[in-house]
Protein backbone atom coordinates (compact mmCIF):
# COMPACT_ATOMS: atom_id res chain seq x y z
CA UNK A 1 0.00 0.00 0.00
CA UNK A 2 1.35 3.37 -0.94
CA UNK A 3 1.54 6.25 1.48
CA UNK A 4 -1.19 8.17 -0.38
CA UNK A 5 -3.61 5.26 -0.14
CA UNK A 6 -2.87 4.86 3.54
CA UNK A 7 -3.51 8.54 4.21
CA UNK A 8 -6.79 8.44 2.29
CA UNK A 9 -7.87 5.44 4.34
CA UNK A 10 -7.15 7.35 7.54
CA UNK A 11 -9.15 10.34 6.25
CA UNK A 12 -12.08 8.05 5.43
CA UNK A 13 -12.06 6.48 8.88
CA UNK A 14 -11.90 9.91 10.49
CA UNK A 15 -14.82 11.19 8.41
CA UNK A 16 -16.98 8.17 9.24
CA UNK A 17 -16.19 8.52 12.94
CA UNK A 18 -16.85 12.27 13.09
CA UNK A 19 -19.99 11.99 10.97
CA UNK A 20 -21.38 9.26 13.22
CA UNK A 21 -20.63 11.27 16.36
CA UNK A 22 -22.27 14.36 14.82
CA UNK A 23 -25.40 12.39 13.89
CA UNK A 24 -25.56 11.03 17.45
CA UNK A 25 -25.38 14.64 18.74
CA UNK A 26 -22.08 13.99 20.51
CA UNK A 27 -20.42 16.79 18.52
CA UNK A 28 -21.66 20.18 17.43
CA UNK A 29 -21.41 21.27 13.82
CA UNK A 30 -18.45 23.50 14.65
CA UNK A 31 -16.60 20.75 16.53
CA UNK A 32 -17.12 18.25 13.70
CA UNK A 33 -15.93 20.72 11.10
CA UNK A 34 -12.83 21.57 13.13
CA UNK A 35 -11.93 17.90 13.58
CA UNK A 36 -12.16 17.38 9.81
CA UNK A 37 -10.27 20.55 8.97
CA UNK A 38 -13.08 22.21 7.06
CA UNK A 39 -15.25 25.25 7.55
CA UNK A 40 -18.30 25.25 9.80
CA UNK A 41 -20.56 25.91 6.83
CA UNK A 42 -18.93 23.25 4.65
CA UNK A 43 -19.59 20.36 7.03
CA UNK A 44 -23.41 20.39 6.80
CA UNK A 45 -23.17 20.34 3.01
CA UNK A 46 -21.01 17.23 3.22
CA UNK A 47 -23.40 15.70 5.74
CA UNK A 48 -26.37 16.43 3.48
CA UNK A 49 -24.51 14.85 0.58
CA UNK A 50 -23.92 11.80 2.74
CA UNK A 51 -27.64 11.42 3.28
CA UNK A 52 -28.41 11.99 -0.44
CA UNK A 53 -25.75 9.72 -1.85
CA UNK A 54 -24.05 6.60 -0.73
CA UNK A 55 -21.68 6.81 2.22
CA UNK A 56 -18.83 5.69 -0.03
CA UNK A 57 -19.31 8.56 -2.51
CA UNK A 58 -19.60 11.11 0.28
CA UNK A 59 -16.46 9.79 1.97
CA UNK A 60 -14.56 9.97 -1.29
CA UNK A 61 -15.62 13.59 -1.77
CA UNK A 62 -14.83 14.53 1.83
CA UNK A 63 -11.50 12.73 1.79
CA UNK A 64 -10.25 14.24 -1.44
CA UNK A 65 -7.03 16.21 -1.08
CA UNK A 66 -7.48 19.93 -0.40
CA UNK A 67 -8.31 21.82 -3.57
CA UNK A 68 -9.99 18.78 -5.09
CA UNK A 69 -13.10 18.74 -2.91
CA UNK A 70 -16.41 18.95 -4.69
CA UNK A 71 -18.57 21.93 -3.94
CA UNK A 72 -22.09 20.86 -2.89
CA UNK A 73 -25.03 23.15 -3.42
JOZI-V898703 format. One record per backbone hydrogen bond with DSSP energy under -1.0 kcal/mol. CO is the residue of the C=O (numbers start at 1). NH is the residue of the N-H. If there is no record, write none. Layout:
co:nh
CO:NH
CO:NH
//
This chain:
co:nh
2:6
3:7
4:8
5:9
6:10
7:11
8:12
9:13
10:14
11:15
12:16
13:17
14:18
15:19
16:20
17:21
18:22
19:23
20:24
21:26
22:25
28:32
29:33
30:34
31:35
32:36
33:38
39:43
42:46
43:47
44:48
45:49
46:50
47:51
48:52
49:53
54:58
55:59
56:60
57:61
58:62
59:63
65:68
//
